[in-house]
């Protein structure tokens, strides 16, 4: 049994008419939003605002971890792990900006 667009559409229409939900037109495409419409929808997010304490704790933890990595990288016995420590430092630097990005999406408290 092969399915075509018309057979699927008619089957869906029959199912919806039985449930009195109306008909379905699969040929209609969803409207494409512009960047401005998408950004205005993001501005309407009704999530809880970002907690400033969370942002401060996150920043404090990232700073402490970066200081620890800096200290460890200066030890002579860890010179062989310099590349790994440098990669870890870069990851933590990227992660430290996460609360600011979240605050831009949901707002700050």
C-alpha positions in Angstrom: 0.0 0.0 0.0 1.4 3.3 -1.0 0.6 6.6 0.7 0.2 9.8 -1.2 -0.3 13.3 0.0 -3.9 13.2 -1.1 -4.7 9.9 0.6 -3.1 11.1 3.8 -4.9 14.4 3.6 -8.3 12.8 3.0 -7.7 10.3 5.8 -6.8 13.1 8.2 -9.8 15.1 7.1 -12.1 12.2 7.7 -10.6 11.6 11.2 -11.0 15.3 12.1 -14.5 15.5 10.7 -15.5 12.5 12.9 -14.2 14.4 15.9 -15.7 17.6 14.6 -12.3 19.4 14.7 -12.4 20.8 11.2 -10.3 19.9 8.2 -6.6 19.8 7.6 -4.7 21.3 4.7 -1.2 20.0 4.5 -0.4 22.1 1.5 -0.4 25.3 3.6 3.0 26.1 4.9 3.7 27.7 8.3 4.5 31.4 8.1 8.1 32.2 8.3 9.1 34.7 11.0 11.5 37.5 10.4 14.4 38.1 12.8 12.5 41.0 14.4 9.4 38.9 15.0 11.5 36.1 16.5 13.4 38.6 18.8 10.1 40.2 19.9 8.8 36.7 20.8 12.0 36.1 22.9 11.3 39.4 24.7 7.9 38.0 25.7 9.3 35.0 27.6 7.6 34.8 31.0 10.1 32.8 32.9 11.4 33.6 36.3 14.1 36.2 36.3 17.7 35.3 36.8 18.7 35.4 40.4 21.7 37.8 41.0 23.0 35.6 43.8 23.3 32.8 41.4 25.3 35.0 39.0 27.6 36.1 41.8 28.1 32.6 43.1 28.8 31.3 39.5 31.3 34.2 39.0 33.0 33.5 42.3 33.3 29.8 41.6 34.7 30.3 38.1 37.2 32.9 39.4 38.3 30.5 42.2 38.7 27.7 39.7 40.7 29.9 37.3 43.0 31.0 40.1 43.5 27.3 41.1 44.4 26.4 37.5 46.8 29.3 37.2 48.5 28.2 40.5 48.7 24.6 39.3 50.1 25.6 35.9 53.0 27.5 37.6 54.2 24.4 39.5 57.3 22.8 37.9 55.8 19.2 38.2 52.8 20.3 36.2 54.7 21.7 33.2 53.9 18.5 31.3 50.2 19.1 31.7 50.3 22.7 30.6 48.3 22.1 27.4 45.5 20.3 29.3 45.4 23.0 32.0 45.2 25.7 29.2 42.3 23.9 27.5 40.6 23.7 30.9 41.2 27.4 31.5 39.6 28.2 28.1 36.5 26.0 28.9 36.0 27.7 32.3 36.4 31.1 30.7 33.6 30.2 28.3 31.4 28.8 31.0 31.8 31.9 33.1 29.7 33.8 30.6 26.7 31.4 30.8 24.8 33.4 33.5 25.1 36.6 31.5 23.7 34.8 28.4 20.8 33.4 30.4 20.2 36.8 31.9 19.8 38.3 28.4 17.2 35.7 27.6 15.1 35.7 30.8 16.1 39.0 32.5 17.8 39.6 35.8 16.3 39.9 39.2 
